[in-house]
Amino acid sequence: MAGVGTVAAMSSTPSVQPLPWPPEWPRARGRWYLALGWLTLLALVSFGGAALLRGGEFDPAVKYFVLFGLVFAVVVVLGYDSRVRRRRGQVRTAPDLTGRQGTVLPYSWLGFAGALVLTVLMALILGLAAYDLGRSPAVVAPAAAAGVFGAAGLFFLVYPAQVLAGRIVRGRLVLTPDGIEHRSWGFRSRLGWDGVRQVAAVAGDGPRIWVSAFDNRIEHQQRAWLAGRPPREPGVLIEGRMLGVDPVLAYRMLDFYAARPGMRAELGTPAAVRRARSGDFD
């Protein structure tokens, strides 16, 4: 993010005793292993089909088998990162948008990069389909078919274009002595500690952290299209599956500092990073 530089970094290696998983969050990893296994099989079938068809009558279709195989592979990586893998990202100190030092919990770089690669692959598939359909004598209305697929491909290019423009970024959660700054992929939220009503672990599409706010205390800024929107209710919603650190750590830190005003002065200092490393939130 422009204007933001890392000042210090320390590993957020979990303590010997893992932080307790909130009972409100689901732990159904079994079905995700099954889904990822099925998607892995589809990727292998796609790559295998490309190898079998290469050089034969259906050689023009080989590129689509390869590209769809890559799509399935990226989805597997994204699913593993967000649903199965135990995140071991770093908690570090860096300035927020105002220049105040804060403790930063970054979003997953793998999730961010994977979403970007996925949209580029889909745009490439649709662009190639538009080109092939426009040149095919077997298509009744080649121009119309090419236009439809070409427009769909351009739609998928909106996402990487916003990434290049800096509208969509990796995202991060910053805790400062003054409050919370949440930069999701496509929007930004700011909330002072005096505006926090409650911090709660809530169920949803994976682990979620809901920081409810008093009315008129929360600031939202939409930064991009097709990259998420701020919640309608006053508050900050953090999708744990998108974080690069353990979502339990993010929840415990938010709950700890929201309930203890006297400890907030350590945010943005090595003391907060050491607390994150040790899991000392009692």
N, C-alpha and C positions, 0 to 999 in steps of 0.2 A: 504494500500500500504506500502511495506517495506520501513523503513527509514523515514516514515512520521508520525508525532505525532501531535495531536491537541493541540495547545497552549492555545487558548481561544475560547469560543463559546458564541454567543448571538443569540437570536431568530430573524428571519427576518420577524416578523409579519407585514403584510401589513399595510400601513398607512390608516387613516380614508378614504381618497379618493384613490381608486385603481388606479394604474398606467394605463394610456390609452393604449388600445390594438392597436397595429399597424394595419392600414387598409390593409396591404399586406397579413396578416394572415387570413386563413379561420376560421369561427366560427360556422361551421355546426355540432353542438352537437346533433341535433335531429336525424340524421341518425345513429349516434353512439349509442344513447339510444336504437334505434330500433334493431341494430345489437346485442348489448349486451343482450337485452331482448330475442332475438331469441336463442342466445347461452346459456343463462340461462335455457330456455325451453329444449334445447337439453341435458343439464346436468341433469335436473330433470327427463327427459325421460330415460336417461341412468341408473340413480340410481333406478328409478322405475322398469325398466326392470330387473335389477339385483335382486331386491326384489321378483319379480314375478317368475323368473326362478330358484330361489334358491331351491335346494333339488329335482328338477324335472329332466326330461330327458335331459334338456339342462344346467344342473348345471355346466359343464366345461366352459360354455361361460360366467358365472356370473362374473368372474374376469375381462374379457374384458369390460363388461358393466360398472363395477366400475371404471376401469382405464380410459376409454374414458370419463366417467362422470367427473373424476378429471381433465382430459385434458381440457374439456370444461370450467370447473370452473376456472382453472388457466388462461385460455385465457380471461375469463370475467374480472378477477381481473386485468390482464395486460392491457386490453382495457380501463377499468375504470380509472386506474392509469395514463395512457398515453394520453387518449383522452377526459376525462370528468372531473376528479377530479381537484380541484384547489390546486396546490401544495403549501405547507406551510413549506418547509424544512428550514434548518438553514444555514445562511451565517456565516462563522467562519474564524478565522485566524489560519494559519498553514504554515509551511515551504514548499517551492517547492522542486524540486529535487536537486537544488544547495544549499539548506539550507537557502535561502532568505525568509523572512516572506512574506506571501501573503494573499489575501482575497480569500477564497475558496467557490465556489458554487458547491455542490456535485450533482452527478447523483442520480436518484431515487433508493433507496435500494430495493423497492418492484419490480421495473422493472428488476433489476439485478437478484434478487432471483427467481422471477417468470420464467425468461428465463432458469435459471439453472434447476428448478424443471420440467419445460416442457420438456427439452431434456432428463432428467432422466426418466420421465414417458414414453416418446416415445421409449427409449431404452428398457425399461422393457416390454412394449407391444410387441415389435418386438422380443425380446428374448424369451418371453413366447410362441409367435406364432411359432418361430423356433423349440422350444422344442416339442410343441404339434404336429406340422406337421411332425416332424421327427419320431414320435412314432405312427402316425395314419395309420391304415391299409387301409383307404379309399383314401389316397393320392397316385397317380401313381408313382411319383418320390420323396419319402420323403426326401432323402438325399439332393437332389437339392433344394427342397423347403426350407428345414431347412437352407441350406447354404445361400440362397438369403436373407431370413428374418434375419438370424444371422448377415450377413454382414451389412445389413441396421441398425441393432441395434448397432453394433460397430461404425458405422458412427456417430450416435447420441451421443455416449459416448466420441467422440473427444472433444466436447464442455466442459463437466464437467471435463475432464482430463486437459484441458488447464486452467480451473479455479483453480484446485488444484495445478497446477504448477505455478500459479501466472501470467500467460500470459494474461488471461482475468480478469479484475478487475472491480469494480463498476464504476469507472470513476469520473472525477471531472474537473471543470474549475477553474484555479488559476490565479488571477490577482496580479501582483507584480509591484513595481515601475519600473522594467526593461521591463516587457512585459507580454505576455499571455502564459500560459501553459495549453494545453487542453489534458486531458487523457481520451479518449473514451474507450469503452470496450476492443477493440482490437488494438488500435494504439495510438501513442502519437505525439502531435504537439507542437512546440515552435515558438513564433514569438515576436520579440522585438517591442516596441511601435513605434520606428522609421521606422519599416517596414510595418506598417499598412497603407493601402491606403484608405479604407473606411469600415464602419460598416453599414450593411443593414439588414433589416427584409425582408426575401424572402419567397414566398409561396412554398409549397411542400407537403410532407406527414406529415402534421401538421406544427406548427410554426418552422421556421428555422432562424438561425442567420448566416449571411455570413460576415466574416472579410476578405476582399480581401487584398492581400499582394503584395508588390513589388517583382519582380523576384529575386530569390536567397536569399530572406530574411527569408523564412519559412523552418523549419526543421521538417521532418516527420520520424517516426520510427514505422514500422509495428511490432506489438508484438504478434499477434495471428492470427489464421486461422479461418474463418467462424464467425468473429465478427466485420465486417466492415472494410473499407479501407479508407485511407486519400483521400481527393478530388484531382482530376487531375489538376485542376486549382490552381495557387498559392493562398493559403489562409487557413483559419480555418472555418470549417462548424460545427455548433453546432445544434444538433437536440433538439429542445425545448421539445418534448414529452418524452425525456429520462432524463431530468433534475429533480432533487428533489426539486428545487425551482421554483418559478413562472418564466416562460420563458421571460415574459415582464421585470422582474427585471434584468435578465441576459443581455437582449438587452440594456436596459437603462444604466446599469453600463458600458458595453463595449463602448457604444457610448459616454457616459459622459467622461470617462477617456481617450479615444482616442482623443477627441477634446480639452482636457484641460491638457496639460503637467504639469502645475503648481500644479495640484491636485493629481498627481500620488504618491506623497510622502506619502499620508495617507493610501495607500494600504498596507495591512498587519498590520494595527493598528486598535484599537477599533473605530477610527473615521470613517473608511470606513464601518464598520458594522453598526454604528449608521446611516450613510447616507442611507444604504440599508433598514434599518428598517423604516426610515421616508419617503423614496421615494423622497428625495431632490436631483433631477437631473436637475433642471432648471438653 
